[in-house]
């Protein structure tokens, strides 16, 4: 894949439950891990999504009052060159960056293309999702085996405590999407 293109599943232009402050959330398309119980199984196939220039993603939302960029998936590090371009675009705009990955930081550091992304990440949340270890605190991670890595001093663990809520969006296509860390769709009356 070209370094300037990212296979995108979805973009939420403004979210308050995917990290500190108001954030643009970019969901990458494609994940080789396919964790059991994954909250975003529609992001797994690599042959879906929309190829989008990395620069165009944030250009659309720069006028919106946002604090940062959150990247999730799918697996963002499956597209390391596109991820790096997106993160550098965020940095150039003064945005903070938070990235979720199923890889462990040691795996990322061992791969030169993936490691190059770390220089533009403020907070990395690493590790595969484990549905037997669901997060019960107010921290924004799916399971307790996932770790927070503060790669810059822009945030601390205190900044990441969230109210444990989710947001529901209805897209122009009529699709209902939930995001956040309080799985309201687990309630039968919501289905």
C-alpha positions as CSV (number, residue, x, y, z in Angstrom):
1,X,0.0,0.0,0.0
2,X,1.2,3.5,-0.8
3,X,2.6,5.4,2.2
4,X,0.2,8.2,1.6
5,X,-2.9,6.0,1.5
6,X,-4.7,4.4,4.4
7,X,-7.4,1.8,4.2
8,X,-10.1,3.3,6.5
9,X,-13.1,1.7,8.0
10,X,-14.6,4.8,9.5
11,X,-13.9,8.3,10.9
12,X,-15.7,9.8,13.8
13,X,-15.2,13.6,13.4
14,X,-15.7,14.4,17.1
15,X,-15.8,12.0,20.0
16,X,-15.5,12.6,23.8
17,X,-15.2,8.9,24.8
18,X,-12.1,7.8,22.9
19,X,-9.4,9.5,24.9
20,X,-9.0,12.9,26.6
21,X,-10.9,15.9,25.3
22,X,-12.7,16.1,21.9
23,X,-11.0,13.8,19.4
24,X,-11.2,12.7,15.8
25,X,-11.2,8.9,15.8
26,X,-9.9,7.0,12.8
27,X,-10.7,3.3,12.5
28,X,-8.2,1.5,10.2
29,X,-9.5,-1.4,8.1
30,X,-7.8,-4.8,8.3
31,X,-6.7,-6.8,11.3
32,X,-4.8,-10.1,11.3
33,X,-5.3,-10.7,15.0
34,X,-9.1,-11.1,15.0
35,X,-9.3,-11.2,18.8
36,X,-12.2,-13.3,20.1
37,X,-15.0,-10.9,21.2
38,X,-13.5,-7.9,19.4
39,X,-15.7,-4.8,19.7
40,X,-15.0,-3.9,16.0
41,X,-15.2,-7.2,14.0
42,X,-16.3,-5.3,10.8
43,X,-12.8,-3.9,10.7
44,X,-11.1,-7.2,10.3
45,X,-11.2,-7.9,6.5
46,X,-8.4,-6.3,4.6
47,X,-10.5,-6.2,1.4
48,X,-13.0,-3.7,2.7
49,X,-12.7,-0.1,3.6
50,X,-11.9,3.0,1.6
51,X,-8.4,4.0,0.5
52,X,-7.9,7.6,1.7
53,X,-4.9,9.9,1.5
54,X,-3.6,10.4,5.0
55,X,-3.4,14.1,4.6
56,X,-7.1,14.3,3.6
57,X,-8.3,12.7,6.8
58,X,-7.4,15.4,9.2
59,X,-7.8,18.2,6.6
60,X,-11.5,17.7,6.7
61,X,-11.7,18.1,10.5
62,X,-9.0,20.7,11.2
63,X,-11.7,23.5,11.7
64,X,-13.5,21.5,14.3
65,X,-12.5,22.3,17.9
66,X,-10.6,19.1,18.7
67,X,-7.7,18.2,21.1
68,X,-6.4,15.2,19.4
69,X,-6.5,12.1,17.2
70,X,-7.3,8.6,18.3
71,X,-6.4,5.7,16.0
72,X,-8.0,2.3,16.4
73,X,-9.0,-0.5,14.1
74,X,-8.7,-2.9,12.8
75,X,-5.0,-2.9,13.3
76,X,-3.3,0.5,12.6
77,X,0.2,-1.0,12.6
78,X,-0.8,-3.3,9.7
79,X,-0.4,-0.1,7.6
80,X,2.7,1.5,9.2
81,X,3.6,4.0,6.5
82,X,0.0,5.3,6.3
83,X,-0.2,5.4,10.1
84,X,3.1,7.3,10.2
85,X,1.8,9.9,7.7
86,X,-1.5,10.3,9.6
87,X,0.4,10.8,12.9
88,X,2.8,13.3,11.4
89,X,-0.2,15.2,10.0
90,X,-1.7,15.3,13.4
91,X,1.6,16.5,15.0
92,X,1.9,19.3,12.3
93,X,-1.6,20.5,13.5
94,X,-0.6,20.5,17.2
95,X,-3.0,17.6,17.9
96,X,-2.3,15.0,20.6
97,X,-2.2,11.3,19.5
98,X,-3.5,8.1,21.1
99,X,-3.1,4.8,19.3
100,X,-4.7,1.4,20.1
101,X,-2.9,-1.7,18.8
102,X,-3.1,-5.5,19.3
103,X,0.7,-5.6,19.0
104,X,2.9,-5.4,22.1
105,X,5.3,-2.5,22.2
106,X,8.3,-4.9,21.9
107,X,6.9,-6.2,18.6
108,X,6.5,-2.7,17.3
109,X,10.1,-1.7,18.4
110,X,11.4,-4.8,16.6
111,X,10.0,-3.7,13.2
112,X,11.6,-0.6,11.6
113,X,8.5,0.6,9.8
114,X,6.3,0.2,12.9
115,X,8.9,1.7,15.2
116,X,9.1,4.8,13.1
117,X,5.5,5.6,14.1
118,X,6.3,5.8,17.8
119,X,8.0,9.2,17.5
120,X,4.6,10.8,16.8
121,X,2.5,9.0,19.4
122,X,1.7,10.5,22.8
123,X,0.0,7.4,24.3
124,X,0.1,3.9,23.0
125,X,-2.4,1.3,24.3
126,X,-0.9,-2.1,23.4
127,X,-1.8,-5.7,23.6
128,X,-4.5,-8.0,22.1
129,X,-8.0,-7.7,23.4
130,X,-8.8,-10.5,25.9
131,X,-12.6,-10.9,26.5
132,X,-11.9,-12.8,29.7
133,X,-10.1,-9.8,31.2
134,X,-12.6,-7.0,30.4
135,X,-11.6,-3.6,31.8
136,X,-13.7,-2.8,34.9
137,X,-12.2,0.6,35.8
138,X,-12.7,3.9,34.1
139,X,-9.6,3.5,31.9
140,X,-10.0,3.6,28.1
141,X,-8.9,0.1,27.2
142,X,-10.8,-3.1,26.3
143,X,-9.1,-5.5,28.6
144,X,-6.7,-5.4,31.6
145,X,-3.9,-7.1,29.8
146,X,-3.5,-4.0,27.6
147,X,-0.9,-1.5,28.8
148,X,-0.6,2.2,28.5
149,X,2.7,3.6,27.3
150,X,3.2,7.4,27.7
151,X,5.7,8.2,25.0
152,X,5.6,11.9,25.6
153,X,4.8,14.0,28.7
154,X,1.6,15.4,27.1
155,X,-0.6,13.0,29.1
156,X,-0.5,10.9,32.3
157,X,-2.6,8.0,33.6
158,X,-4.8,10.6,35.4
159,X,-5.7,12.2,32.1
160,X,-7.0,8.9,30.8
161,X,-9.7,8.2,33.4
162,X,-12.9,8.3,31.5
163,X,-16.5,8.3,32.7
164,X,-17.0,4.8,31.2
165,X,-19.6,5.8,28.7
166,X,-20.2,5.3,25.0
167,X,-21.5,7.4,22.2
168,X,-24.0,6.3,19.5
169,X,-23.8,7.8,16.0
170,X,-26.3,7.4,13.2
171,X,-24.5,7.8,9.9
172,X,-25.8,9.3,6.6
173,X,-26.2,5.7,5.5
174,X,-28.6,5.0,8.4
175,X,-26.0,2.7,10.0
176,X,-26.0,2.9,13.8
177,X,-22.5,2.9,15.3
178,X,-21.4,2.7,19.0
179,X,-18.0,3.8,20.2
180,X,-16.4,4.0,23.7
181,X,-16.0,1.6,26.5
182,X,-19.4,0.9,28.0
183,X,-20.9,-1.7,25.8
184,X,-24.5,-0.7,25.8
185,X,-25.3,-3.0,22.9
186,X,-24.8,-5.9,25.3
187,X,-28.2,-4.9,26.7
188,X,-31.0,-6.9,24.9
189,X,-33.3,-3.9,24.7
190,X,-30.8,-2.0,22.6
191,X,-30.4,-4.7,19.9
